[in-house]
Amino acid sequence: MEVVVGRIGKPHGLRGEVTVDVRTDEPDLRFAAGARLAARPPRGGERTLTVGRTRWHQGVLLVTFEELADRNAAEAARGIVLHATLDATATPEDPEEFYDHQLVGLAAYDVSGTALGEVTAVVHGAAQDLLGVRTPDGRDTLVPFVSALVPEVDLAAGRVVIADRPGLVSPHPDEEDRA
């Protein structure tokens, strides 16, 4: 299974080092020296990049890839999206974190046990992640993936519990009157 772990940004220095917009909660694992990442440019195609070394500089991850020898190569790599291959059974080290593929397909219930639908997507927003939930009547909704609204994720049982409020997943009473 492949997951997006970052996007190459601008070059840093003259020796091929690049900034990386990190898209993983485990950058030390995904960008370890020797890691091989699938690299997909915005214009299509694919190649593999091998992590040479990494370092943090003022909160920004800087990576040297073995295949990017100089600033010109680093500039040409700008915008490439980096993917890592995970074992489908792998889980994050933190028990409060989940991979997207673990959440998609889970049944969604409210706190009283009433079925709300199914998780169809995980949307990574700037402020927080959102769970896409498709209701039994076919509506698509987005639920902020925060503990106040999603107090329970039970992978073994194949379910998430959502502290639903009118208009979040279930329709707002005003919407039902207009239908």
N, C-alpha and C positions, 0 to 999 in steps of 0.2 A: 504494500500500500504506500502510495506517495503522498507526502504532505508538503505544503509550501513552508519554507523556513526563513526566507528573506528575499530581498531585492537589492541588486547592486546599485549603489549610488555613484557619487562623483569620485574621481581619483583623489588620492591623498599622497602627495609627494611625487617623486620621479621614478620610483622603482616598482610600479605596478600595484601598489597597495590601494585598496578601494574602501569606501564606506559601505556599510550594509544596513539597510532598513530591516531590522530583525522582526520576523513574523513567527517566532516560536518562544515558548516559555522556557526552553532548555537550550539557550545559545551555546553554553560551554560544551554540551554534548554534541549538538548538531554541527558546530564549527570547530571541532577538535582537529588538531594537526593530523593530516592523512585522510580525513573524511572526504569521500567522493560524492559530489552533489550533481544532480541533473540540472543543467542550465538551459533555460528556454528564453530566447530573446523575444521582444515584443513583435518582431516581424516574422516570427516562425522559425522552425528548425530546432535542433537540440544538440548539445554537446555535454561533456562531463568536465567539471572543474574540480581540482583537488586542493584542499585547504593546506597551505604551507605553514602559516602561522596566523595568530590573531592577537589583538590587544584592544583594550578599551582606552579611548582618548576623549575626555570631557563628555562621557556618557554615550559616545558613539562607538560602535564596533568597527574596527579596522581589520581587514582581512587581506592577506597576501595569498593569491592562488598560484600554484606552480605554473599554470598555463598563461598567466598574464605577466610577461617579463618586464614591461615598461609602462610609462604613463600613457602612450598611445594605445596600447592593448587594453589598459584599464579604462580609458575613455570610450573605446569601442564596446566595452562590456556594460556600459551604463544602461540600466533598465532591465537587465536580465533577471528573471525570476528563478530563484534557487529552490530545488525540491530535494527532500531526503526520502529514502525508502525505509519504511518501518515494517516490522513484523506485525501482522494484523492482530496479534494477541498482546502486543506491547501496551503498557500503560505508563502514564507519567509517574515520576517519583512521588510527587505530592498527591495525596489521596483526594484533595479538593480540586484537582485539575483533571481535565478530560480531553481526549483527542476528539476532533469533530466527528470522525467515523463512529465513535462509541455512542454519540448522542443521537445522530440521525437514525430514525427508525424507532426510537423509543416511544412508547405510549405515554400520553400526557393525561394526568388526572388532576382534579382540584383536591383541596385538603380534605374534603368529605368523601372522596373516592369516586366521584362522578367523572366519567370519561370526557375529556376535552378534545381529544384528537391525537395527532401523531407529530413528532418532531421531524420536520422535513429538511431543515437547513440550520447551519450556524453562520451567522453574519458577524464578521469582526468589524465593529465600529470604532471610531476614534475614542469615544468615551467609555464604551463597554461593549461586550459581546451580546448578541441577541439570538434567541432561539426562534426559528421559523416554525410555527405550528399550523397544520392544516386541520380544521375542525371537521366533524362528521358531515356537516352540510356543505363542505367544499370551500369555506372561506380560509384565506391565508392571513395569519396574524403574526406579529413580532412581539416577543416577550423579553424584556431586559434580563439577561442571565446573571442576576444578583441574588444573594441568599434570601433577601426579604421577599422576593417574588418566586424564586425557585428554591424552596427550602430543602428539597430532597432529590437526589439522583441515585437511583438504585439500578446499577447496570445488571446485576445478577437477575433481578426481577423484570428487567426490560422496561422500566418506567421512570418518569419524572413527575414530581408533584409541583403544581403551580398554584400559588396563592392568588387565585383568580379574583378579579374585580370587574364590575360591569364595564364593558368596553375594552377590556384587555384581551381576553380570549372569547368569553361569552359576550353576546351583543349587549350594548347599552339598552336599557328599557325604551329610551326614545327611538332607537333604531328599529326595534321590534314593532312599535306602533306605526311606523311609516311603511313597513314591509307589506 
